[in-house]
Amino acid sequence: MLLLDFLKSGIAALEPLYPTAEARSIVLMLCEAVIGTKSYTHIVDPQYQIDKKGEKPLADALERLQAGEPIQYVIGKAEFCGRSFRVTSDVLIPRPETELLVREAVKLADMTRRMRIPFGKSAEPVRVLDLCTGSGNIAWSVALSVPGARVVGVDISEKALEVARSQNFSQELKEKGALAPTFVAADVLDTEQEFNFGSFDLILSNPPYIMEKEKPQMRRNVLDYEPAIALFVPDEDPLLYYRAIARWSQRFLSPEGKGLTEINEALGKQTLAVFDGAGFPECDIVTDFYDKNRFIFYMR
């Protein structure tokens, strides 16, 4: 089969679910993952033939996509902050919007690291806590970007933690002299539990924050395939995770530490009030590329 023919039929098969441009992007991603072609292969080589042994894996994968399964789960990986992360249906697919939080976190963590350089070998490492870590995309991104940082990721799901621990960045760790994050099973909503990891310079989180009543606005590929435990909060108490994060921060944020947590854009002021009321008077809502409320920055 010609690659060009598969692309045409694949795009047509996905157009009932996605806009044409997105359907095209998904099919190109599929071909790159399964048979190793590039996004331009069909252009520079219109007669490119798909090997016989590649036809069935492509057909099977396309069938999963037609059922609504996200491309990231089908190919087993998602791009985030310029890196490829392993993902399964046990973890949320990393979103581009969360990259903004990571960029700010890296700036803050690296600033702390540089301030401690004059202390030489006696300098304390930058310590970072990532609550509701999921695939570990935030924890790993910070750890790989701030040499020597000690990062701890927390999640209630053992299956999610298995995915987080399985991320393979061994070569980059070696090249940068970075340390792999430590991943710990704990319920973030249990705010008074014993947690013997000391204090942290930076506390990060992308917790569940979508209200149940917002489900009708969401795509089927999210509702049917991504883990509900990582997405939704009850309509009657949509801020429960933020109260918990604020309490963790009261307990474990160092005196000069800072926090960043992703939020529901519709609940910006209410979420800000949670942190202000928890003793973090220096807190602000940070907007994203589309001027939407994206995360809260807070410090003591």
N, C-alpha and C positions, 0 to 999 in steps of 0.2 A: 504494500500500500504506500502511496506517495504521502509524505509528511504533510504536504499542502492539502491533500484530500482529508486527512484526519483532522487537521486544524479546522477546516471549513465545517465538517460534520460535527466536531466537538463543540465548536462555538454555537452552532445552531441548536444543539441538544441542551445547552445551558442557558440560552437566551430567555426561556420562560422563567428562569430563576434570577438572572442577573442582567444588568444593562450590557449591551454588546461589548463595550470596551473592557468591562470587568470580566466578562465571559472569555474574551480573547486572552486576557492576561492570565486567567486561571488555566486555560488549556496550554498556553506556552510554558507555564510553571510546571505543569504535569509532565509535559514532554521532556523538559530539562531534567526533572527528577528521575523519570523512568528510563529514558533512552539516551540521555546525555546531550540532547541538541541545545542550541542556543536560541534566543528570541529572534535572531536574524537568519537562522539556518535556511528556512524556507524561502527567504528573499535572495540570498546569495547562491543558493542551490535549489532551484524550483523542482528539480528532478530527484531530490533526495528521497530514497526509499527506506521505509521503516523495516528493520530486520524482522523476519518472521517470528522470532522468539520474543520480540518486543510488542507484537500486536495484541496478544491476550492480556498481558499486564496493563496495557493502556486501556483496553476495552473494559476490563474489570474496574479499573480506577474511575473511568468515566461514568460507569454505572453508579458507583458510590456518590460521585459528584451530582449526578442527576437526581439522586434521592435527597440531596440537600446537605450532604456531609461537607464540612469545610475542607478546602484544598490542603490546609495545613495538617489536618488529621490524616488525610489520604496519603500524603507524601511523608508524614511523620516529622515535619520540621517547620519552623517559622522564623522569619528574619526579624531581628530586633537589635537596634543600636549597631548595625553593621556586622552582626554575628548571626550564625545559624544555631537556633536552639531546638533541641528535641522536644516534641510535644505529643501528647496522647490525649484521649478524651477525658483523662483524669485531671487535666489542668486547663486553665483558661488560655486561650490563644493570646499571646502578647500583642498589645495595640500600639500603633504608632504614636498615639497621644501620650502614652506613658513614657516615651523616650524623652519628653520635655522634663519630666520629674527626674529621670536618671541624669540628664545633663546638668541640672541644677545641683543634684546630690553630689555628683563628681566634682563640681566646682567647689562646693563647700568642704568636702572631704579632703580635696587636694590642698585647699587653703590651710586647713588645720595641719596637714602633713608638713607643708613647707614652713609653717610657723614653728614647728618642733625640730626642724633640721639642726639649728644651732646647738641643741642638746646632745647631738652625736648619738653614740650607741645607747645612751641612757634615755633617749627620746621615747615616749610612749607611742605605740602604734595607734593609728586612727581606728576607732571602733564603731562599727555600724550594725544596727539591728533592722532587719526587714521582716515586718509582721505580715502574715498572709502571703507567704512567699510564692506559693504555686509552683510554676516551672523553675523558679529560681532566676528568672530573667533579670530582675532588678538586682538581686544579691550578686550574681555573677558579673553583671555589667559594671557594678561599682568596684568589686574586688579586682577585676582585670584592668580597671582604669586608674586605680590608686595603689601603687606598689606598697606592699607591706600592710595594707589595711586588713583588719580582722573583722570579717563579716559573719554575722549569725542570721540565718533565715529560719523563720518559725511558721509552721502550718499544722492544722489539725488533721489533715489527710495524709496517711502513710503512703498512699499511692502517689500523691503529688510529690511528696518528699523523695520517693524513689526516682521520679523523673528529674527532680532538681539535682539529686546527687549524681545522676547518670550523665549530666551534661559533660561533654568531652572537650575541655579546653587545655589539656595537658601541655601542648606545645606552647601556647601563649603564656601559660603560667610560668613555664621554664624560661622563655625569652624575656619576660618582663620582671621576673623575680617576684611575682604576685603569689598570694596565698588563696587556696580554694576556700570558699565559704564553708562554714559548719551549719548543717541543717538539723533542726530539732523539732520533735513532735510536741506540740502544745496547743491548747485551746486559747486563742486570743481573748475570748470572752470571759475566761476565768482569770480575772485581773489580779487576784491575790495569791496565785500559786507560787510555789518556790521556783526561782529561776536564777541559778547561780552562775551568771556570766558577767557580773559586775555592771558598771555603768557604760553608757555609749555616748559618743560625740554626735552621732546622727541616728535618728530613728525614722525609718521610711515605711510606707505602707500603701498598697493598692487593695483595699478591702472590698467585700461585697457592698454595693450601695444602690443597686437598681431596685426600685419599689415594685412590688407585685403588680400594681395597677399600670405600670409602664410596659408590661409584657405585650399588649396589642401593637405597640409601636415597633416591636423588634422583629428581626428577620427570623425565618424558620430555621436557618442553619445555625443560629445561635441558640434558640429555644430548644431545639430538638437534640443538639449534640454537645454543647458546652456544659460543664458541671454547674447545676443550679446553686450548689452550696457556695460557689465562688462568685456568683452573680447577684443573688436576690436577698432582699431584706423585707421584713413584714411592713405593710403600709402603716400599721399603727405604731411602729417604732423604727423608723428608717435610719436613725442616728446611733443605734446601739453599738456598732463597731467603733464609731468615733469616740464615744464615751470610754470604751475599752482602751483604745489607742491613747487617749488623753491620760488615762490612769497608768498605763504602762510607761508613758513618758514621765509622769510624776515620779514614778518609782525608779526608773532606770536612765533617764536622760541626765547627763553630766551638767554641772552648774552653767557651763557656757555652751551646752549642746543645742542642737537645732533639729527640728522635725519637718518632714514633708509628707503629706498624705493626699492621695488622689480622692476626689469627691464627686458626688452627683451634682451636675451643674445647676439643677433646679433648687438645690438646698444649700447654696453657698453661704448665705448669711446665718442660717440656722447652725451649720457646721462650725462656722467661725465662732459663734457664741459658745459652743461646747468647749473649745480650747481656751477661749478667753475666761470662761467661768471656772476652768480647771487650773487657773493660775499661770496662764501663758499670755500675758497682756500684749506681748509683741507678736502679733499674728496677722497675716494678710492672705487674701485670696489672690492666687496667681492665675491669669487667663492663658489660653493656648493660642495657636495660630489663627483660630477662627473667632477669637475674642470671647470664648466660652469659659466659664469658671472651670478650672481644671484641677488645681490642687491648693492646699493650704500650707503655708510656711509658718512655723511657730517656734518661739524660743522663750526661755524664762525671762 
